[in-house]
Amino acid sequence: MTANHYDALDAWIDAHFDEEVRFLQELVRVPTDTPPGNNAPHAERTAELLAAMGLPADKHPVPTWALQEYGLQSITNLIVRRRFGTGGGEHRPAAGLGPIVALNAHGDVVPPGEGWSHDPYGAEIVDGKLYGRAAAVSKSDFATYTYALRALEALGAPLEQGGSAVALRGGVELHFTYDEEFGGELGPGWLLENRLTRPDFLIAAGFSYQVVTAHNGCLQFEVTLHGLASHAAYPETGIDALQAATRLLTALYAHNDVLRKRRSAVAGITHPYLNVGRIEGGSNTNVVPGKVVLKIDRRLIPEEEARTVEAEVRELIERTVAASAGVRVEIRRLLLAHPLKPLAGNAPLVAAVQSHGQAVFGVPIPTSGTPLYTDARLYGAHGVPAVIYGAGPRTVLESNAKRADEHLVLSDLRGATKVIARTLLDLLHAEAP
């Protein structure tokens, strides 16, 4: 591979960057609030835009029965397949003709919430930043990955000034999915479990200044405390579920003192944590609360096993509630997202992204873990070596992701697109080992 090849990719991306930004604006302007999770319209619009670029997408709608379990309204996942070389079937090139590299980004987002100074679905550009819900996480990487693939395909034509065409072997797939906020099982999980894709490598949506190779897992529970409602004038005739919940909350948050001592060896990840994110209960001010519902989020570091953690949390809840006479507890698991651990075989991805990231951005690109959980874990569970890398700042907090005024610095989008295109060239070049 020569510098001319990388320069040609960069030049194509520069020449088409305004078009790439307009593509991203179109994606941001179609809401994908989850809940309620009516995301098929966004997939349809995305497919229209891709088709206009000569990138037809296979549409994979998730059936209603599966959506109902998660309380979602509609999901259509998209796969764009591009093959290089000859031979092979629908899902793969012929044996020996190179790897399949999947690029995955999710379109579903949390609702905008309050406090915006820009229209969350206006895709407004101010001072080199594009504002909007999902501008950074992760509709930005719909654009990153699409235009990296287009640049790679353009390189298949002869280079200017007498250069020869680049021979590519293998394939690229764009996986645009719509269930990350609810765990990904109906997004990448659906595609993988139904054998609609079998990639050899994965690059998942991320940020421009780090290569993430591991991340936390997550267990979420709904805990319902049943007491007995009664008139507040006769409290002795009731069983106060809120009082039991107060005791439980104290025990749960005290458990974080234990968790802080369990340190992860992965850079970027510190320790497990437990959070109570939602509380519902009671019926009126003058009524002893007969029922309280807590929703709990327990983050797992990569060194932890989900079954052990779940048993520990359940035992703590049951033991604490048992001290409140007459209160019955129900525990229902809402989500299990396993941690992503670095997989053997991801070295070519890591090396390429780090090398080109430093060349494009002019700073070292470290490997790290992240306390978030992502869809990348679902590929890892199927043995697919993965890294997380894409357009965005150094951290989630810098982009205001999931907060008001989420935004993307457009120079990061341009740079990340170049890094991904160069990485794909390294992985698919016919002379590569």
MOZIZI-V67170 format. One record per pair of residues at least 24 apart in sequence whose C-alpha atoms are under 10 Angstrom apart, sorted by the first residue. I is the first residue (numbers start at 1). J is the second residue. Records with the same first field share a line. If there is no record, write none. Layout:
# MOZIZI-V67170
I=J + J
This chain:
# MOZIZI-V67170
1=166 + 425 + 426 + 429 + 430 + 431 + 432
4=159 + 160 + 163
5=152 + 155 + 159 + 163 + 164 + 165 + 166 + 422 + 425
6=152 + 155 + 356 + 418 + 419 + 421 + 422 + 423 + 425 + 426
7=418 + 422
8=151 + 152 + 154 + 155 + 159 + 160 + 422
9=148 + 150 + 151 + 152 + 153 + 154 + 155 + 417 + 418 + 419 + 421 + 422 + 425
10=148 + 151 + 360 + 414 + 415 + 417 + 418 + 419 + 421 + 422
11=151 + 418
12=147 + 148 + 150 + 151 + 152 + 154 + 155 + 418
13=147 + 148 + 150 + 151 + 152 + 414 + 415 + 417 + 418 + 421
14=414 + 415 + 417 + 418
16=147 + 150 + 151 + 414
17=143 + 147 + 410 + 413 + 414 + 417
18=414
19=143 + 147
20=140 + 142 + 143 + 144 + 146 + 147 + 413 + 414 + 417
21=123 + 125 + 130 + 140 + 143 + 144 + 410 + 413 + 414
22=123 + 143
23=49 + 50 + 139 + 140 + 142 + 143 + 146 + 147
24=123 + 130 + 134 + 135 + 139 + 140 + 141 + 142 + 143 + 144
25=121 + 122 + 123 + 124 + 125 + 130 + 131 + 132 + 135 + 139 + 140 + 143
26=121 + 122 + 123
27=107 + 121 + 123 + 134 + 135 + 139 + 140 + 142 + 143
28=107 + 120 + 121 + 122 + 123 + 124 + 130 + 131 + 132 + 133 + 134 + 135 + 136 + 138 + 139 + 140
29=119 + 120 + 121 + 122 + 123 + 124 + 132 + 133 + 134 + 135
30=107 + 121 + 122 + 123 + 133
31=107 + 108 + 109 + 111 + 112 + 120 + 121 + 132 + 133 + 134
32=107 + 108 + 109 + 110 + 111 + 121 + 133 + 134 + 178
33=107 + 108 + 109 + 110 + 111 + 112 + 133 + 134 + 181
34=71 + 72 + 73 + 107 + 108 + 109 + 110 + 111 + 178 + 179 + 180 + 181 + 182
35=70 + 71 + 72 + 73 + 108 + 109 + 110 + 111 + 181 + 182
36=71 + 72 + 73 + 74 + 110 + 111
37=67 + 70 + 71 + 72 + 73 + 74 + 75 + 108 + 109 + 110 + 111 + 178 + 179 + 181 + 182
38=72 + 73 + 74 + 75 + 76 + 108 + 178
39=72 + 73 + 74 + 75 + 76 + 77 + 107 + 108 + 109 + 177 + 178 + 179
40=73 + 74 + 75 + 76 + 77 + 178
41=74 + 75 + 76
42=75 + 76 + 107 + 108 + 178
43=75 + 76 + 77 + 78 + 107 + 176 + 177 + 178
44=76 + 77 + 78
46=78 + 107 + 142 + 176
47=78 + 79 + 80 + 176
50=80 + 146
51=80
53=146 + 147 + 150
54=150
55=79 + 80 + 81 + 82 + 146 + 149 + 150 + 174
56=80 + 81 + 82
57=81 + 173 + 174 + 175 + 176
58=175 + 196
59=176
60=177 + 187 + 190 + 191 + 196
61=186 + 187 + 190
62=186 + 187 + 190 + 191
63=186
66=185 + 186 + 190
67=186
70=179 + 182 + 183 + 185 + 186 + 334 + 335
71=182
72=179 + 182
74=178
75=108 + 177 + 178 + 179 + 186 + 187
76=176 + 177 + 178 + 179 + 186 + 187
77=106 + 107 + 175 + 176 + 177 + 178 + 179 + 186 + 187 + 188 + 190 + 191
78=173 + 174 + 175 + 176 + 177 + 178 + 187 + 188 + 191
79=103 + 104 + 173 + 174 + 175 + 176 + 177 + 191 + 196 + 197
80=146 + 172 + 173 + 174 + 175 + 176
81=171 + 172 + 173 + 174 + 175 + 197
82=149 + 153 + 170 + 171 + 172 + 173 + 174
83=168 + 169 + 170 + 171 + 172 + 173
84=153 + 156 + 167 + 168 + 169 + 170 + 171 + 172 + 428 + 429 + 430
85=167 + 168 + 169 + 170 + 171 + 428 + 430
86=169 + 170
88=170
90=196 + 197
91=171 + 173 + 195 + 196 + 197 + 198 + 199
92=170 + 171 + 172 + 197 + 198 + 199 + 200
93=169 + 170 + 171
94=169 + 170
95=170
96=169 + 170
97=168 + 169 + 170 + 171 + 428 + 430
98=168 + 169 + 170 + 171 + 200 + 427 + 428 + 429 + 430 + 432 + 433
99=169 + 170 + 171 + 172 + 199 + 200 + 201 + 427 + 428
100=169 + 170 + 171 + 172 + 173 + 197 + 198 + 199 + 200 + 201 + 202 + 427 + 428
101=170 + 171 + 172 + 173 + 174 + 198 + 199 + 200 + 201 + 202 + 203 + 349 + 384 + 386 + 424 + 427 + 428
102=145 + 171 + 172 + 173 + 174 + 175 + 197 + 198 + 199 + 200 + 201 + 202 + 203 + 204 + 379 + 384 + 386
103=141 + 142 + 144 + 145 + 146 + 149 + 172 + 173 + 174 + 175 + 176 + 199 + 201 + 202 + 203 + 204 + 205 + 386 + 388 + 389 + 390 + 420
104=138 + 141 + 142 + 145 + 173 + 174 + 175 + 176 + 177 + 187 + 188 + 202 + 203 + 204 + 205 + 206 + 375 + 376 + 379 + 388 + 390
105=137 + 138 + 139 + 140 + 141 + 142 + 143 + 144 + 145 + 174 + 175 + 176 + 177 + 178 + 180 + 188 + 203 + 204 + 205 + 206 + 375 + 376 + 390
106=134 + 137 + 138 + 139 + 140 + 141 + 142 + 175 + 176 + 177 + 178 + 179 + 180 + 181 + 184 + 187 + 188 + 204 + 205 + 374 + 375
107=134 + 135 + 137 + 138 + 139 + 140 + 141 + 142 + 176 + 177 + 178 + 179 + 180 + 181
108=133 + 134 + 137 + 138 + 139 + 176 + 177 + 178 + 179 + 180 + 181 + 182 + 187
109=133 + 134 + 137 + 138 + 139 + 178 + 179 + 180 + 181 + 182 + 401 + 402
110=134 + 180 + 181 + 182 + 401 + 402 + 403
111=402 + 403
112=401 + 402 + 403 + 404 + 405 + 406
113=402 + 403 + 404
114=403 + 404 + 405
115=403 + 404 + 405
116=403 + 404 + 405 + 406
117=404 + 405
118=404 + 405 + 406 + 407
119=404 + 405
120=404 + 405 + 406 + 407
123=407
124=407
125=407 + 408 + 409 + 410
126=407 + 409
127=409 + 410
128=407 + 408 + 409 + 410 + 411
129=399 + 406 + 407 + 408 + 409 + 410 + 411 + 412
130=405 + 406 + 407 + 408 + 409 + 410
131=399 + 400 + 404 + 405 + 406 + 407 + 408 + 409
132=401 + 404 + 405 + 406 + 407 + 408
133=400 + 401 + 402 + 403 + 404 + 405 + 406 + 407
134=400 + 401 + 402 + 406 + 407 + 408
135=391 + 392 + 399 + 400 + 401 + 405 + 406 + 407 + 408 + 409
136=205 + 206 + 207 + 390 + 391 + 392 + 393 + 396 + 398 + 399 + 400 + 401 + 402 + 406 + 407 + 408 + 409 + 413
137=205 + 206 + 207 + 390 + 391 + 392 + 396 + 399 + 400 + 401 + 402 + 406 + 407 + 408
138=176 + 180 + 204 + 205 + 206 + 207 + 390 + 391 + 392 + 401
139=176 + 205 + 391
140=205 + 206 + 390 + 391 + 392 + 407 + 408 + 410 + 412 + 413
141=176 + 204 + 205 + 206 + 207 + 389 + 390 + 391 + 392 + 413 + 416 + 417
142=174 + 175 + 176 + 177 + 205 + 390 + 391
143=390 + 391 + 413 + 414 + 417
144=205 + 390 + 391 + 412 + 413 + 414 + 415 + 416 + 417 + 418 + 419 + 420 + 421
145=172 + 173 + 174 + 175 + 176 + 203 + 204 + 205 + 390 + 391 + 416 + 417 + 418 + 420 + 421
146=173 + 174 + 417 + 421
147=414 + 417 + 418 + 420 + 421
148=414 + 416 + 417 + 418 + 419 + 420 + 421 + 422 + 423 + 424 + 425
149=173 + 174 + 417 + 420 + 421 + 422 + 424 + 425
150=421
151=417 + 418 + 420 + 421 + 422 + 425
152=418 + 420 + 421 + 422 + 423 + 424 + 425 + 428
153=421 + 425
155=425
166=425 + 429 + 430 + 431
167=425 + 428 + 429 + 430 + 431
168=424 + 425 + 426 + 427 + 428 + 429 + 430 + 431 + 432
169=425 + 427 + 428 + 429 + 430 + 431 + 432
170=200 + 427 + 428 + 429 + 430
171=199 + 200 + 424 + 427 + 428
172=199 + 201 + 202 + 424 + 428
173=197 + 198 + 199 + 202
174=203
175=202 + 204
177=375
179=375
180=373 + 374 + 375 + 376
181=373 + 374 + 375
182=334 + 335 + 337
183=218 + 334 + 335 + 336 + 337 + 373 + 374 + 375 + 378
184=337 + 374 + 375 + 376 + 377 + 378
185=335 + 336 + 337 + 375 + 378
187=375 + 378
188=375 + 376 + 377 + 378 + 379
189=375 + 376 + 377 + 378 + 379 + 381 + 382
190=378
192=378 + 379 + 381 + 382
193=378 + 382
198=379 + 382 + 384
199=379 + 382 + 383 + 384 + 385
200=345 + 346 + 379 + 383 + 384 + 385 + 386
201=345 + 346 + 348 + 349 + 379 + 380 + 383 + 384 + 385 + 386 + 387 + 427
202=346 + 349 + 376 + 379 + 380 + 384 + 385 + 386 + 387 + 388 + 389
203=349 + 350 + 353 + 376 + 379 + 385 + 386 + 387 + 388 + 389 + 390 + 420
204=374 + 375 + 376 + 377 + 379 + 386 + 387 + 388 + 389 + 390
205=374 + 375 + 376 + 387 + 388 + 389 + 390 + 391 + 392
206=374 + 387 + 388 + 389 + 390 + 391 + 392 + 393 + 394 + 395 + 396 + 416
207=388 + 389 + 390 + 391 + 392 + 393 + 394 + 395 + 396 + 399 + 412 + 413 + 416
208=353 + 357 + 361 + 365 + 388 + 389 + 390 + 391 + 392 + 393 + 394 + 395 + 412 + 413 + 415 + 416 + 417 + 419
209=354 + 357 + 358 + 361 + 363 + 364 + 365 + 366 + 367 + 389 + 390 + 391 + 392 + 393 + 394 + 395 + 412 + 416
210=353 + 354 + 357 + 364 + 365 + 366 + 367 + 368 + 369 + 388 + 389 + 390 + 392 + 393 + 394 + 395
211=349 + 350 + 351 + 353 + 354 + 357 + 365 + 366 + 367 + 368 + 369 + 370 + 387 + 388 + 389 + 390
212=267 + 268 + 340 + 342 + 350 + 366 + 367 + 368 + 369 + 370 + 386 + 387 + 388 + 389
213=266 + 340 + 341 + 342 + 343 + 346 + 349 + 350 + 367 + 368 + 369 + 370 + 376 + 385 + 386 + 387 + 388 + 389
214=266 + 267 + 268 + 269 + 301 + 302 + 339 + 340 + 341 + 342 + 343 + 367 + 368 + 369 + 370 + 371 + 372 + 373 + 374 + 376 + 377 + 380 + 386 + 387 + 388
215=266 + 268 + 269 + 300 + 301 + 302 + 338 + 339 + 340 + 341 + 342 + 368 + 369 + 370 + 371 + 372 + 373 + 374 + 376 + 377 + 388
216=264 + 269 + 270 + 271 + 272 + 299 + 300 + 301 + 302 + 303 + 304 + 337 + 338 + 339 + 340 + 341 + 369 + 370 + 371 + 372 + 373 + 374 + 377
217=272 + 298 + 299 + 300 + 301 + 302 + 303 + 304 + 305 + 306 + 336 + 337 + 338 + 339 + 340 + 341 + 371 + 372 + 373 + 374 + 377
218=272 + 273 + 274 + 297 + 298 + 299 + 300 + 301 + 306 + 335 + 336 + 337 + 338 + 339 + 371 + 372 + 373 + 374
219=274 + 296 + 297 + 298 + 299 + 300 + 306 + 307 + 309 + 310 + 313 + 333 + 334 + 335 + 336 + 337 + 338
220=274 + 275 + 276 + 277 + 295 + 296 + 297 + 298 + 299 + 310 + 332 + 333 + 334 + 335 + 336 + 337
221=276 + 294 + 295 + 296 + 297 + 298 + 310 + 313 + 314 + 331 + 332 + 333 + 334 + 335 + 336
222=276 + 278 + 279 + 293 + 294 + 295 + 296 + 297 + 330 + 331 + 332 + 333 + 334 + 335
223=279 + 292 + 293 + 294 + 295 + 296 + 314 + 317 + 329 + 330 + 331 + 332 + 333
224=279 + 280 + 281 + 291 + 292 + 293 + 294 + 295 + 327 + 328 + 329 + 330 + 331 + 332
225=281 + 290 + 291 + 292 + 293 + 294 + 321 + 327 + 328 + 329 + 330 + 331
226=289 + 290 + 291 + 292 + 293 + 326 + 327 + 328 + 329 + 330
227=288 + 289 + 290 + 291 + 292 + 324 + 325 + 326 + 327 + 328 + 329
228=288 + 289 + 290 + 291 + 326 + 327 + 328
229=282 + 283 + 287 + 288 + 289 + 290 + 291
230=286 + 287 + 288 + 289 + 290
231=284 + 285 + 286 + 287 + 288 + 289
232=284 + 285 + 286 + 287 + 288 + 289
233=286 + 287 + 288
234=287 + 288
235=286 + 287 + 288 + 289
236=288
237=288
238=287 + 288 + 289 + 290 + 326
239=288 + 289 + 290 + 291 + 324 + 325 + 326 + 327
240=282 + 287 + 288 + 289 + 290 + 291 + 292 + 324 + 325 + 326 + 327
241=281 + 282 + 288 + 289 + 290 + 291 + 292 + 293 + 321 + 324 + 326 + 327 + 328 + 329
242=280 + 281 + 282 + 288 + 289 + 290 + 291 + 292 + 293
243=288 + 289 + 292 + 324 + 327
244=291 + 292 + 320 + 321 + 322 + 323 + 324 + 325 + 326 + 327 + 328
245=279 + 281 + 291 + 292 + 293 + 294 + 320 + 321 + 324 + 327
247=320 + 321 + 323 + 324
248=294 + 316 + 317 + 318 + 319 + 320 + 321 + 323 + 324
249=275 + 276 + 294 + 317 + 320
250=320
251=316 + 317 + 319 + 320 + 321
252=276 + 296 + 313 + 316 + 317 + 320
255=313 + 316
256=298
259=299 + 300
262=301 + 303 + 304
263=301 + 303
264=300 + 301 + 302 + 303 + 304 + 369
265=301 + 302 + 303 + 369
266=301 + 302 + 303 + 341 + 342 + 367 + 368 + 369 + 370
267=366 + 367 + 368 + 369 + 370
268=367 + 368 + 369 + 370 + 371
269=301 + 302 + 368 + 369 + 370 + 371 + 372
270=301 + 369 + 370 + 371
271=299 + 300 + 301 + 302 + 303 + 371
272=298 + 299 + 300 + 301 + 302 + 304 + 371
273=297 + 298 + 299 + 300 + 301 + 371
274=298 + 299 + 300 + 313
275=299
290=327
291=327 + 328 + 329
292=329
293=329 + 330 + 331
294=331
295=331 + 332 + 333 + 334
296=333 + 334
297=334 + 335
298=336
299=337 + 338 + 339 + 371 + 372 + 373
300=337 + 338 + 339 + 371 + 372 + 373
301=338 + 339 + 340 + 341 + 369 + 370 + 371 + 372
302=338 + 339 + 340 + 341 + 342 + 369 + 371
303=339 + 340 + 341
304=338 + 339
305=338 + 339
306=336 + 337 + 338 + 339
307=336
310=336
337=373 + 374 + 375 + 377 + 378
338=373 + 374 + 377 + 378 + 380 + 381
339=371 + 372 + 373 + 374 + 376 + 377 + 378 + 380 + 381
340=369 + 370 + 373 + 374 + 375 + 376 + 377 + 378 + 379 + 380 + 381 + 386 + 387
341=369 + 377 + 380 + 381 + 385 + 386
342=369 + 377 + 380 + 385 + 386 + 387
343=380 + 381 + 383 + 384 + 385 + 386 + 387
344=383 + 384 + 385 + 386
345=383 + 384 + 385 + 386
346=384 + 385 + 386 + 387
347=385 + 386 + 387
348=385 + 423 + 426 + 427
349=385 + 386 + 387 + 388 + 389 + 423 + 424 + 426 + 427
350=386 + 387 + 388 + 389 + 423
351=423
352=419 + 420 + 422 + 423 + 424 + 425 + 426 + 427
353=387 + 388 + 389 + 390 + 416 + 419 + 420 + 421 + 422 + 423 + 424 + 426
354=419 + 423
355=419 + 422 + 423
356=415 + 416 + 418 + 419 + 420 + 421 + 422 + 423
357=389 + 415 + 416 + 418 + 419 + 420 + 422 + 423
358=419
359=415 + 419
360=414 + 415 + 416 + 417 + 418 + 419
361=411 + 412 + 415 + 416 + 418 + 419
365=394
370=395 + 396
372=396
389=416 + 419 + 420
390=415 + 416 + 417 + 419 + 420
391=415 + 416 + 417 + 419 + 420
392=416
